[in-house]
Amino acid sequence: MASLSRDFSHVPNFTDYMAIAVELVLRIPGEKLRILDMPAGNGMVSDFLRKQGHDVTSADINSERPDYAYVNMEQPLPFEDAAFDVVVCLEGVEHVIEPNSFISEMCRVVKPGGHIIVSMPNVQALYSRLEFLFTGTMFQFDPRFSRHPRGRLVDRGHISPLSLAQLHYLFAEHGASLVEATGDKIKRKALLPIYGVLWAFNMLAAKLRTRKLPRVTDTTGENRELHGLYRFMTRARPMMSRSLVTCWKRA
């Protein structure tokens, strides 16, 4: 297992997106929730949630700690249906080549009414849009930092950029709806004046698009969800943060 540690890396500290994810978990009712933390990385999120009295299963493909459940996120998860109240997946979805299959598996192992909390690089952020304009690549998805396995078990890097709209579609496909969308620190605060102009145009575009939908008060189902999605997409944090942090609830 030692070779896995060299081929799979993780951040060494308790990050802002981890703190936000933990806060979202603590809002969920229940004194001892069954939580899957995957990929568990350095184990800090698992440790924090255990101290709050929750029953946490740490899962990863690395060998950081001997008590980790072995999980390859590109394969079916080794857990029963509806085994957990909460699944926490921080900076994981963007590393798999088939995010739809992985999201399907997360929805499968969480119970009906359970929650899935996901963080990933915020490719819809205004900074990422500027980066794409000038380089043709999204924020944190420079092809120099991705790898092909070529028969080896290695971290692919950031290969699957997903916007909030794409996540919304994939989770809905597997019976989960958006509860919260936020983010961590603002990327490149020096660009705030430019962000303000871009944000105004984005708000206008969203308003024009939602005008074509029936009023929220007159709708149910998909149209109501679309109104909600556009509200989340035009919030400050999803528009400007480095990492997008979302919470989904399985029907």
QUIGIQUI-V714965 format. One record per pair of residues at least 4 apart in sequence whose ideal C-beta (glycine too) atoms are under 8 Angstrom apart, sorted by the first residue. I is the first residue (numbers start at 1). GAP is how many residues later the second one is. D is the distance in Angstrom with one decimal. If there is no record, write none. Layout:
# QUIGIQUI-V714965
((I	GAP	D) (I	GAP	D))
This chain:
# QUIGIQUI-V714965
((1	4	7.2) (1	62	3.9) (2	4	7.4) (2	61	6.8) (3	4	6.4) (4	4	5.7) (4	57	6.3) (4	58	5.5) (4	59	5.5) (4	149	6.8) (5	57	5.5) (5	58	5.3) (5	59	7.1) (7	145	7.2) (7	146	6.6) (7	147	4.2) (7	148	6.1) (8	52	7.6) (8	53	5.6) (8	54	4.4) (8	146	7.4) (8	147	4.8) (9	146	6.5) (10	29	7.1) (10	31	3.5) (10	32	5.6) (10	52	7.1) (10	54	7.4) (11	4	5.8) (11	30	6.6) (11	31	6.9) (11	80	7.7) (12	30	6.3) (13	29	7.9) (13	31	7.8) (14	4	5.3) (14	5	6.8) (14	30	4.8) (14	31	7.9) (14	34	7.8) (15	4	7.2) (15	169	7.3) (15	228	8.0) (16	4	6.5) (16	168	3.7) (16	169	5.5) (16	226	8.0) (16	227	7.5) (17	4	6.3) (17	73	6.3) (17	74	7.4) (17	102	4.4) (17	166	7.8) (17	167	4.6) (17	225	8.0) (17	226	4.2) (17	228	5.5) (18	4	6.3) (18	26	6.6) (18	27	5.3) (18	72	6.2) (18	101	8.0) (19	4	6.5) (20	4	6.6) (20	99	7.5) (20	162	6.3) (20	163	7.7) (20	164	6.1) (20	225	4.7) (21	4	6.6) (21	24	6.8) (21	67	5.9) (21	69	5.7) (21	96	5.1) (21	98	5.9) (21	224	5.9) (22	4	6.4) (22	23	6.4) (22	26	5.6) (22	27	6.7) (23	4	6.9) (24	4	7.6) (24	91	7.8) (24	93	5.2) (24	156	6.3) (24	221	7.2) (24	223	4.9) (25	8	7.5) (25	10	7.0) (25	24	6.3) (25	29	7.7) (25	61	5.9) (25	63	6.6) (25	90	7.8) (25	92	6.4) (26	26	6.7) (28	5	6.5) (28	57	7.4) (28	58	6.2) (28	87	5.6) (30	55	6.3) (31	22	6.1) (32	21	5.6) (32	22	5.9) (32	23	5.7) (33	21	4.8) (33	22	7.0) (33	52	4.2) (33	53	5.4) (34	20	7.7) (34	21	5.1) (34	23	7.6) (34	49	7.0) (34	50	4.8) (34	51	4.8) (34	52	7.4) (35	14	5.7) (35	19	5.2) (35	20	6.8) (35	21	4.7) (35	22	7.0) (35	49	6.3) (35	50	6.7) (35	51	4.6) (35	52	7.6) (35	53	6.3) (36	20	7.8) (36	21	5.1) (36	23	6.2) (36	43	7.0) (36	47	7.5) (36	48	4.6) (36	50	7.3) (36	51	4.7) (36	52	6.9) (36	73	6.6) (36	74	7.9) (37	8	5.4) (37	9	4.5) (37	12	7.0) (37	19	5.7) (37	20	7.0) (37	21	5.2) (37	22	6.9) (37	51	4.9) (38	20	7.7) (38	21	4.1) (38	22	6.8) (38	33	5.7) (38	35	7.2) (38	39	7.9) (38	49	6.9) (38	50	7.2) (38	51	5.7) (38	54	6.7) (39	20	7.1) (39	21	4.5) (39	22	7.0) (39	23	7.6) (39	32	7.4) (39	34	6.9) (39	50	7.4) (39	51	7.6) (39	52	7.6) (39	53	4.9) (40	5	7.2) (40	6	5.5) (40	18	3.8) (40	19	5.9) (40	20	4.6) (40	24	7.2) (40	25	7.8) (40	28	6.0) (41	4	7.6) (41	19	6.7) (41	21	7.8) (41	23	7.1) (41	49	7.4) (41	50	7.8) (42	22	6.4) (43	4	5.7) (43	15	5.9) (43	21	6.3) (43	22	5.6) (43	25	7.9) (44	4	6.4) (45	4	6.4) (45	43	6.4) (45	45	6.7) (46	4	6.3) (46	10	4.7) (46	12	4.3) (47	4	6.6) (48	4	6.9) (49	5	4.7) (49	7	5.0) (49	39	7.8) (50	4	6.3) (50	6	5.1) (57	12	5.8) (57	22	7.9) (57	27	7.4) (58	7	6.9) (58	9	6.7) (58	10	5.1) (58	11	6.8) (59	9	6.3) (59	10	4.2) (59	11	7.5) (59	12	4.0) (59	18	8.0) (60	4	6.5) (60	8	5.1) (60	9	7.9) (60	10	7.8) (60	11	6.3) (61	9	6.9) (61	10	6.3) (61	11	5.4) (61	12	7.3) (61	92	7.4) (62	6	7.4) (63	5	7.4) (64	4	6.5) (69	9	7.0) (70	8	7.6) (71	6	6.2) (71	7	6.7) (72	81	7.7) (73	4	7.9) (73	19	6.0) (73	22	7.1) (73	23	5.2) (73	29	5.5) (74	22	5.2) (74	23	6.5) (74	24	7.0) (74	27	7.7) (74	28	7.2) (76	29	6.2) (77	28	4.7) (77	29	7.7) (77	31	7.4) (77	32	5.6) (79	4	4.5) (79	5	7.3) (79	30	4.6) (80	29	7.3) (81	27	5.7) (81	28	6.7) (82	26	7.9) (82	27	7.1) (82	28	6.9) (82	29	4.0) (82	30	6.8) (82	32	7.5) (83	26	5.1) (83	27	8.0) (83	28	7.7) (84	25	5.7) (84	26	5.3) (84	27	6.8) (84	30	6.5) (85	25	7.3) (85	26	6.1) (85	29	5.0) (85	30	7.4) (86	24	7.1) (86	28	6.2) (86	29	5.0) (86	30	7.4) (86	31	6.8) (87	19	5.0) (87	22	6.5) (87	23	5.1) (87	27	7.5) (87	28	7.6) (87	29	4.6) (87	30	7.2) (88	28	8.0) (88	29	4.9) (89	4	6.4) (89	17	6.4) (89	27	7.0) (89	28	7.1) (89	29	5.0) (89	30	7.7) (90	27	7.8) (90	28	7.5) (90	29	4.6) (91	4	7.7) (91	28	5.8) (91	29	6.2) (91	30	7.7) (91	152	7.4) (92	4	7.4) (92	10	7.8) (92	26	7.8) (92	28	7.6) (93	6	5.2) (93	9	6.3) (93	10	7.1) (93	25	6.0) (93	27	5.2) (93	67	6.6) (93	69	6.6) (94	5	7.8) (94	26	4.8) (94	27	6.0) (94	46	7.9) (94	47	7.9) (94	64	4.9) (94	65	7.0) (94	66	5.1) (94	67	6.7) (94	68	7.0) (95	60	6.3) (95	61	5.7) (95	62	6.9) (95	63	6.8) (95	64	6.9) (95	65	7.4) (96	5	7.7) (96	6	4.8) (96	60	7.5) (96	63	7.8) (96	64	6.3) (97	59	6.6) (97	62	6.3) (97	63	6.8) (98	4	6.7) (99	4	5.9) (99	61	4.8) (99	63	6.1) (99	71	6.6) (100	4	6.3) (100	70	5.4) (100	73	7.3) (101	4	6.6) (102	4	6.6) (103	4	6.4) (103	64	8.0) (103	67	4.9) (103	68	6.1) (103	70	8.0) (103	71	6.0) (104	4	6.3) (104	69	7.8) (104	70	5.0) (105	4	6.5) (106	4	6.5) (106	10	5.3) (107	9	6.9) (107	64	7.1) (107	67	3.9) (107	68	6.1) (107	69	5.4) (107	143	5.7) (108	66	7.8) (110	4	3.8) (110	5	7.1) (110	6	5.7) (110	140	5.3) (111	139	7.2) (112	138	5.8) (112	139	6.6) (113	136	7.0) (113	137	6.6) (113	138	8.0) (114	135	7.4) (114	136	5.3) (115	64	7.0) (115	132	5.9) (115	133	6.7) (115	134	5.5) (115	135	7.6) (116	55	7.5) (116	60	6.3) (116	131	7.3) (116	132	4.6) (116	133	7.9) (116	134	7.1) (117	128	7.3) (117	129	7.2) (117	130	5.1) (117	131	7.7) (118	49	7.2) (118	127	7.4) (118	128	5.2) (118	129	8.0) (118	130	7.2) (119	124	5.2) (119	125	6.7) (119	126	4.5) (119	127	7.6) (120	42	6.6) (120	123	6.8) (120	124	5.9) (121	7	7.8) (121	17	7.7) (121	18	6.0) (121	19	3.9) (121	20	7.1) (121	37	6.3) (121	40	7.2) (121	121	7.6) (121	122	6.3) (121	123	7.4) (122	6	6.4) (122	17	7.0) (122	61	5.8) (122	65	7.6) (122	116	7.1) (122	119	5.3) (122	120	6.2) (122	121	5.7) (122	122	4.0) (123	5	4.9) (123	15	4.4) (123	16	6.1) (123	17	7.8) (123	18	7.0) (123	38	4.4) (123	39	7.0) (123	40	5.7) (124	4	6.7) (124	5	7.5) (124	39	4.3) (124	40	5.7) (124	41	7.6) (124	109	7.1) (124	114	6.7) (124	115	7.6) (124	120	7.2) (125	4	7.1) (125	14	6.5) (125	58	7.6) (125	62	6.1) (125	113	7.6) (125	114	6.4) (125	115	5.8) (125	116	6.2) (125	117	7.3) (125	119	7.6) (126	4	6.6) (126	65	7.6) (126	68	7.6) (126	69	4.7) (126	72	5.0) (126	73	6.8) (126	76	7.9) (126	113	5.8) (126	114	5.8) (127	4	6.3) (127	12	6.0) (127	60	4.3) (127	61	5.3) (127	64	6.5) (127	68	7.8) (127	113	7.3) (128	4	6.3) (128	10	5.1) (128	11	3.6) (128	12	8.0) (128	59	7.9) (129	4	6.5) (129	69	7.1) (130	4	6.6) (130	61	7.3) (130	64	7.4) (131	4	5.6) (131	6	6.8) (131	7	6.6) (131	8	5.1) (132	4	6.5) (132	5	6.6) (132	6	5.3) (132	7	8.0) (135	7	7.9) (137	4	5.5) (137	5	5.3) (137	6	6.8) (138	23	4.9) (139	48	7.2) (139	103	7.9) (140	18	5.3) (141	5	7.8) (141	17	5.0) (141	18	7.6) (141	20	5.0) (145	12	5.1) (145	13	6.6) (146	10	6.1) (146	11	3.9) (146	12	6.4) (146	13	5.1) (147	7	5.8) (147	8	7.0) (147	9	5.8) (147	10	5.5) (148	8	7.5) (149	4	6.9) (149	5	5.5) (149	7	6.8) (162	4	4.4) (162	5	5.3) (162	8	7.5) (163	4	7.1) (164	4	6.2) (164	17	5.8) (164	65	7.3) (164	68	6.4) (164	69	5.5) (164	74	5.9) (164	80	6.4) (164	82	7.0) (165	4	6.8) (165	64	6.7) (165	68	6.8) (166	4	6.4) (167	4	6.0) (167	11	8.0) (167	79	6.3) (168	4	6.1) (168	10	5.7) (168	57	7.7) (168	61	5.2) (169	4	6.4) (170	4	7.1) (171	5	4.1) (171	6	7.3) (171	7	7.1) (171	77	4.9) (172	4	6.9) (172	5	6.8) (172	53	7.2) (175	75	5.8) (175	76	4.7) (176	72	4.2) (176	73	6.2) (176	74	4.7) (176	75	7.0) (177	48	6.7) (177	71	6.6) (177	72	5.6) (177	74	6.9) (178	47	7.6) (178	50	6.7) (178	51	6.6) (178	54	6.4) (178	68	6.6) (178	69	7.7) (178	70	6.0) (179	68	4.4) (179	69	6.3) (179	70	5.0) (180	65	8.0) (180	66	6.6) (180	67	4.2) (181	51	4.0) (181	52	7.7) (181	54	6.8) (181	56	7.8) (181	57	5.1) (181	63	6.9) (181	64	7.5) (181	65	4.9) (181	66	7.8) (182	53	7.4) (182	55	4.6) (182	56	6.9) (182	59	7.5) (182	62	8.0) (182	63	5.3) (182	64	7.8) (183	54	3.8) (183	55	5.7) (183	57	7.3) (183	58	2.5) (183	59	7.1) (183	60	5.9) (183	61	5.3) (183	62	5.8) (184	53	7.9) (184	57	5.2) (184	58	5.6) (184	59	4.8) (184	61	6.9) (185	56	6.6) (185	57	5.8) (186	6	7.6) (186	54	4.7) (186	55	6.2) (186	56	7.5) (187	53	6.7) (187	54	6.8) (187	55	4.5) (191	4	5.7) (192	4	6.4) (193	4	7.2) (194	4	6.4) (195	4	5.7) (195	44	7.4) (195	45	5.8) (196	4	6.6) (197	4	6.9) (198	4	6.2) (199	4	6.3) (199	35	7.8) (199	40	5.9) (199	41	8.0) (200	4	6.5) (201	4	6.3) (202	4	6.3) (202	32	6.1) (202	37	6.9) (203	4	6.3) (203	31	5.5) (204	4	6.4) (205	4	6.4) (206	4	6.2) (206	24	4.8) (206	27	6.7) (206	28	5.1) (207	4	6.4) (208	4	7.8) (209	4	7.7) (209	21	6.8) (210	16	7.4) (210	17	6.0) (210	20	5.3) (213	6	7.3) (213	10	5.2) (213	13	6.0) (213	14	6.4) (214	4	4.9) (214	5	4.7) (214	9	5.5) (215	4	6.8) (216	7	8.0) (216	8	6.1) (216	11	4.7) (219	4	3.9) (219	5	4.8) (219	8	7.3) (220	4	5.6) (221	4	7.0) (222	4	6.3) (223	4	6.7) (224	4	6.6) (225	4	6.2) (226	4	6.5) (227	4	6.7) (228	4	6.5) (229	4	6.1) (230	4	6.4) (231	4	7.1) (232	6	6.1) (233	5	6.1) (233	6	7.8) (234	4	7.7) (234	5	6.6) (235	4	6.5) (236	4	6.0) (237	4	4.7) (238	6	6.0) (241	4	8.0))
